[in-house]
Amino acid sequence: MELDIAGRTGLVSGASSGIGKAIALALGREGVRLVITARRKDQLNEVAEQIQSTGGPNPVVVAADFLAPDAPARIAETALAELGAVQILVNNAGGSRPFTRETSDADWEEALTLNFTRHRQLTTRLLDRMIAGGWGRIVNITGKSEPDGVNGAFSAKAALHSWAKGLSREVGPNGITVNSIPPGRIMSEQIERNYRPEYRQWQSSNEIPVGEYGRGDDIANLVCFLVSPLARYITGTVIPVDGGLRRYQF
């Protein structure tokens, strides 16, 4: 299927590993001119080399701590200077934050900043040129809506879903779509760190209808479709990619 996104410009946050890396590699293979950002510059450089090795355009690497107050401005300024405009934005940075009733306000603020506020701030800084160009795609990689307990990331991702829906209604007339993808169990460093192999096998057999954890490409394939002209009429949605793990109907 011809996606017709070669030559477009894009930015992927959290692109040094896991889902973000898979998305950056997939967009690069499709010919998107990218800025990739995350904390670990050495791993970003490796991603950039992999993109070039498959014939993709040479990405611009921006090492940045997403929690730093100046991160959205620095990333946006670099992206606009290098690309002119960001037509495709994939907000992927974030991380799980299991909390208790005693968790401090500072920890809650950190979870909300990392998983919601920075995405909103970065998007806002890139929107004007996206609107001026009359075309844009914003995809947020979010999180599940069935919390097992109190988790700061779940609360922040719920805010991201709500914000994205509202934004989609405002920017739709400008040729811009906004969608969110909550991943299920997708293999990554974080998954390997948080879940033992025995639990992963049990969950695959007992809770995931397709019988296995997903791969980064399972998310990246949907992202490539959503950012293409083929998905022009899809906006304001939340599309889980989880092998059927979630139990709700919609």
Backbone hydrogen bonds, N-H to C=O, Kabsch-Sander energy under -0.5 kcal/mol:
donor,donor_aa,acceptor,acceptor_aa,energy
3,L,1,M,-0.7
7,G,31,G,-2.6
8,R,5,I,-2.1
10,G,33,R,-2.7
11,L,88,I,-2.4
12,V,35,V,-2.1
13,S,90,V,-2.1
14,G,37,T,-0.8
15,A,37,T,-2.1
17,S,14,G,-0.5
20,G,17,S,-0.7
21,K,17,S,-1.5
22,A,18,G,-2.1
23,I,19,I,-2.4
24,A,20,G,-2.5
25,L,21,K,-2.7
26,A,22,A,-2.1
27,L,23,I,-2.7
28,G,24,A,-2.5
29,R,25,L,-2.3
30,E,26,A,-1.3
31,G,28,G,-1.6
32,V,27,L,-2.3
33,R,8,R,-3.0
34,L,32,V,-0.7
35,V,10,G,-1.9
36,I,60,V,-2.8
37,T,12,V,-2.2
38,A,62,V,-1.1
41,K,39,R,-0.9
44,L,40,R,-2.0
45,N,41,K,-2.6
46,E,42,D,-1.4
47,V,43,Q,-2.1
48,A,44,L,-2.6
49,E,45,N,-2.2
50,Q,46,E,-2.2
51,I,47,V,-2.4
52,Q,48,A,-2.2
53,S,49,E,-2.2
54,T,50,Q,-1.0
54,T,51,I,-0.8
55,G,52,Q,-1.8
56,G,51,I,-2.3
60,V,34,L,-2.5
62,V,36,I,-2.5
64,A,38,A,-2.8
64,A,62,V,-0.6
66,F,64,A,-0.7
68,A,65,D,-1.9
71,A,68,A,-1.9
74,R,70,D,-2.6
75,I,71,A,-2.8
76,A,72,P,-2.5
77,E,73,A,-2.7
78,T,74,R,-2.0
79,A,75,I,-2.5
80,L,76,A,-2.8
81,A,77,E,-2.1
82,E,78,T,-2.4
83,L,79,A,-2.8
84,G,80,L,-1.7
85,A,83,L,-0.8
87,Q,9,T,-0.8
87,Q,85,A,-0.7
88,I,9,T,-1.8
89,L,137,R,-3.0
90,V,11,L,-2.9
91,N,89,L,-0.6
91,N,139,V,-2.2
92,N,90,V,-0.9
99,F,150,V,-2.6
103,T,100,T,-1.4
108,W,104,S,-1.9
109,E,105,D,-2.6
110,E,106,A,-2.1
111,A,107,D,-2.1
112,L,108,W,-2.3
113,T,109,E,-2.4
114,L,110,E,-2.5
115,N,111,A,-2.2
116,F,112,L,-1.6
117,T,112,L,-2.3
118,R,113,T,-2.4
120,R,116,F,-2.2
121,Q,117,T,-2.7
122,L,118,R,-2.6
123,T,119,H,-2.5
124,T,120,R,-2.4
125,R,121,Q,-1.7
126,L,122,L,-1.0
126,L,123,T,-0.9
127,L,123,T,-1.4
128,D,124,T,-0.6
130,M,126,L,-1.3
131,I,127,L,-3.2
132,A,128,D,-2.5
133,G,129,R,-1.7
134,G,130,M,-0.7
134,G,131,I,-1.0
135,W,130,M,-1.3
136,G,175,G,-1.8
137,R,87,Q,-2.5
138,I,177,T,-2.4
139,V,89,L,-2.8
140,N,179,N,-2.6
141,I,91,N,-3.0
141,I,139,V,-0.5
142,T,140,N,-0.8
142,T,181,I,-2.0
152,G,97,R,-2.7
155,S,151,N,-1.7
156,A,152,G,-2.0
157,K,153,A,-2.9
158,A,154,F,-2.0
159,A,155,S,-1.6
160,L,156,A,-2.0
161,H,157,K,-2.4
162,S,158,A,-2.0
163,W,159,A,-2.8
164,A,160,L,-2.7
165,K,161,H,-2.0
166,G,162,S,-2.0
167,L,163,W,-2.8
168,S,164,A,-2.4
169,R,165,K,-1.2
170,E,166,G,-1.1
171,V,167,L,-2.4
172,G,168,S,-1.1
174,N,171,V,-1.6
175,G,172,G,-1.9
176,I,171,V,-1.4
177,T,136,G,-1.9
179,N,138,I,-2.5
180,S,237,T,-2.3
181,I,140,N,-3.2
184,G,241,V,-2.4
186,I,184,G,-1.2
187,M,185,R,-0.5
187,M,214,G,-2.6
192,E,188,S,-2.5
193,R,189,E,-2.0
194,N,190,Q,-2.2
195,Y,191,I,-2.4
200,R,196,R,-2.4
201,Q,197,P,-2.3
202,W,198,E,-2.1
203,Q,199,Y,-3.1
204,S,200,R,-2.2
205,S,201,Q,-2.0
206,N,202,W,-2.2
207,E,203,Q,-2.8
208,I,203,Q,-1.3
210,V,243,G,-1.5
211,G,208,I,-2.1
214,G,185,R,-3.2
218,D,215,R,-1.5
219,I,215,R,-0.8
219,I,216,G,-0.9
220,A,216,G,-2.5
221,N,217,D,-2.7
222,L,218,D,-0.7
223,V,219,I,-2.3
224,C,220,A,-2.6
225,F,221,N,-1.5
226,L,222,L,-2.9
227,V,223,V,-2.1
228,S,225,F,-1.5
231,A,225,F,-0.5
231,A,228,S,-1.5
232,R,229,P,-1.5
234,I,231,A,-1.9
235,T,233,Y,-0.6
236,G,178,V,-3.2
239,I,180,S,-2.8
241,V,182,P,-1.7
245,L,242,D,-1.4
